[in-house]
């Protein structure tokens, strides 16, 4: 009897935990408590002398009704507010190309946020897989106080996302105020603006492109929200853009629909459209349209790299910040494909859905197509947005940026290999499978003899191939053409994510929560330094400034600024592996021509 009481008590706690992690509504908690009270009363007063079968049946019924309550009180879809305090203060109206907008002022009064400004028509119906069109003008003042839906993408169960926050980020907070889920929609071509509060002008502009493998992501995520940089004197913009199959599907029929014969790069075209909006409208928010820096992380940085070599983006920005990705190497390791590969993949998709025309594919609900994100998430050389491989454009000095700030983290591969790292039993096989005839050179550089070494070395090799080496290639090209270039290496551990992939964002965009105990005083000092560097770079093209350690240009492609326990210049340590990758990709021959 006592054992059963303990088991049932643990089950009740687990039920309440599931409701909290899954973000179910408050009514779910009430119903489960009432259900459990009834079940416990039944067990204590009615069933003590009954057969074990009735007791088992009542226990199963308790569990089954709980499952029903989970679905009955599923978290509702709710737009994400631009500020969290009640009865927010609105800004004065601002005139933009589509009409007048007003935003909201942050609770501390330091910044203004204009969330969900349309920069293009909803890309639905006949506009699915079409170049973005100007938005319809609106009457009156558009209240931009909530963020637009995230672009159509695969989503996880709320409980999965909560477990990621617990296990990966260590920053989960128990609350009954977040029992909802954010909306997802094809209608997502909206942008957000953060600016210092009040009357400002001539400020540097930073346009941020979010990551997510070109499959997922949203422009309101707290780590890279614009508040931190806006407080220091920048105007920050980010945007939703089409993702997955909606942003990167390619088809020859689509190419023939437009005079530009473009297909496969709708997400990039969205970003270019947003940059054109910025050029036309950002002065109304105090930004300088002639001083725009485009920034991005991961797949967002891959997009920045592509925009730097796209003639469509010429004149829309002056500087580029690329965090943890670039497609400037001879063979980009991710996020990229040839036109032929794109068309082949698009034809295979049509076959899977039994379609013979794009019109038939456009009639398929977005909810059915969204599962194709993993098959359609690569930038395409389409002859319009991109005329050739980015490295070839760079080698012909056809690029848009005048200065570059870029870099990568010390443990880029950690999140990707968390369930799939090497052991001695497969370490050599993995190395030989990737490096082939160059494998012996790599095994000599990384001679693993234990499982721990195999995991450590494979993580370093994997991170170098996918992240570190492409940055080395970009830096080398920049030096060749005398483009001022500053490279960093982020290595700061903390109680949260640390120097894993994307771990630097909360620092350089100035969004470490004031009440978080996962970050030390050194973390906050480092964030203050990094935001100063980012602002200085956006303002002048040089990150250096008063009171900051000197960040030297990376003229040797080996001089990096380390952001770690200390801030200072170091020497890059993976050049021996980079030389092997150069030989694999034929970069040595290309660079000598």
QUIVEN-V783442 format. One record per residue. RES is the residue in one letter. BURIAL is # if it has 16 or more other C-alpha atoms within 10 Angstrom, else .. Layout:
res = {RES:RES}
burial = {BURIAL:BURIAL}
This chain:
res = {X:X:X:X:X:X:X:X:X:X:X:X:X:X:X:X:X:X:X:X:X:X:X:X:X:X:X:X:X:X:X:X:X:X:X:X:X:X:X:X:X:X:X:X:X:X:X:X:X:X:X:X:X:X:X:X:X:X:X:X:X:X:X:X:X:X:X:X:X:X:X:X:X:X:X:X:X:X:X:X:X:X:X:X:X:X:X:X:X:X:X:X:X:X:X:X:X:X:X:X:X:X:X:X:X:X:X:X:X:X:X:X:X:X:X:X:X:X:X:X:X:X:X:X:X:X:X:X:X:X:X:X:X:X:X:X:X:X:X:X:X:X:X:X:X:X:X:X:X:X:X:X:X:X:X:X:X:X:X:X:X:X:X:X:X:X:X:X:X:X:X:X:X:X:X:X:X:X:X:X:X:X:X:X:X:X:X:X:X:X:X:X:X:X:X:X:X:X:X:X:X:X:X:X:X:X:X:X:X:X:X:X:X:X:X:X:X:X:X:X:X:X:X:X:X:X:X:X:X:X:X:X:X:X:X:X:X:X:X:X:X:X:X:X:X:X:X:X:X:X:X:X:X:X:X:X:X:X:X:X:X:X:X:X:X:X:X:X:X:X:X:X:X:X:X:X:X:X:X:X:X:X:X:X:X:X:X:X:X:X:X:X:X:X:X:X:X:X:X:X:X:X:X:X:X:X:X:X:X:X:X:X:X:X:X:X:X:X:X:X:X:X:X:X:X:X:X:X:X:X:X:X:X:X:X:X:X:X:X:X:X:X:X:X:X:X:X:X:X:X:X:X:X:X:X:X:X:X:X:X:X:X:X:X:X:X:X:X:X:X:X:X:X:X:X:X:X:X:X:X:X:X:X:X:X:X:X:X:X:X:X:X:X:X:X:X:X:X:X:X:X:X:X:X:X:X:X:X:X:X:X:X:X:X:X:X:X:X:X:X:X:X:X:X:X:X:X:X:X:X:X:X:X:X:X:X:X:X:X:X:X:X:X:X:X:X:X:X:X:X:X:X:X:X:X:X:X:X:X:X:X:X:X:X:X:X:X:X:X:X:X:X:X:X:X:X:X:X:X:X:X:X:X:X:X:X:X:X:X:X:X:X:X:X:X:X:X:X:X:X:X:X:X:X:X:X:X:X:X:X:X:X:X:X:X:X:X:X:X:X:X:X:X:X:X:X:X:X:X:X:X:X:X:X:X:X:X:X:X:X:X:X:X:X:X:X:X:X:X:X:X:X:X:X:X:X:X:X:X:X:X:X:X:X:X:X:X:X:X:X:X:X:X:X:X:X:X:X:X:X:X:X:X:X:X:X:X:X:X:X:X:X:X}
burial = {.:.:.:.:.:.:.:#:.:.:.:#:.:.:#:#:.:.:#:#:#:#:#:#:#:.:.:#:#:.:#:#:#:.:#:#:.:.:#:#:.:.:#:.:.:.:.:.:.:.:.:.:.:.:#:.:.:#:.:.:.:#:#:.:.:#:.:.:#:#:.:.:#:#:#:.:.:.:#:#:.:#:#:.:.:.:.:.:#:#:#:.:.:#:.:#:.:#:.:#:#:#:#:#:#:#:.:.:.:#:#:#:#:#:#:#:#:#:#:#:#:#:#:#:.:.:.:#:#:#:#:#:.:.:#:.:.:.:.:.:.:#:#:#:#:#:#:#:#:#:#:#:#:#:.:.:.:#:#:.:.:#:.:.:#:.:.:.:#:.:#:.:.:.:.:.:.:.:#:#:#:.:#:#:#:#:#:#:#:#:#:#:#:#:#:#:#:.:.:#:#:#:#:#:#:#:#:#:#:#:#:.:#:#:#:#:#:#:#:#:.:.:#:#:#:#:#:#:#:#:#:#:#:#:#:#:#:#:#:#:#:#:#:#:#:#:#:#:#:#:#:#:.:#:#:.:.:.:.:.:.:#:#:#:#:#:#:#:#:#:#:#:#:#:#:#:#:#:#:.:#:#:#:.:#:#:#:#:#:#:#:#:#:#:#:#:#:#:#:#:#:#:#:#:#:#:#:#:#:#:.:#:#:#:.:#:#:#:#:#:#:#:#:#:#:#:#:#:#:#:#:#:#:#:#:#:#:.:#:.:.:#:#:.:#:#:#:.:#:#:.:.:.:.:.:.:.:#:.:.:#:#:.:.:.:#:.:.:#:#:#:#:#:.:#:#:#:#:#:#:#:#:.:#:#:#:.:#:#:#:#:#:#:#:#:.:.:#:#:#:#:#:#:#:#:#:#:#:#:#:#:#:#:#:.:.:.:.:.:.:#:#:#:.:.:.:#:#:.:.:#:.:.:.:#:.:.:.:#:.:.:#:#:.:.:#:.:#:.:.:#:.:#:#:#:#:#:#:#:#:#:#:#:#:#:#:#:#:#:#:#:#:#:#:#:#:#:#:#:.:.:.:#:#:#:#:#:#:#:#:#:#:#:.:.:#:#:#:#:#:#:#:#:#:#:#:#:#:#:#:#:#:.:.:.:.:.:.:#:.:.:.:#:#:.:#:#:#:#:#:#:#:#:#:#:#:#:#:#:.:#:#:#:#:.:.:.:.:.:.:#:#:#:#:#:.:#:#:#:#:#:#:#:#:.:.:#:#:#:.:.:#:.:#:.:.:#:#:.:#:#:#:.:#:.:.:#:.:.:.:.:.:.}
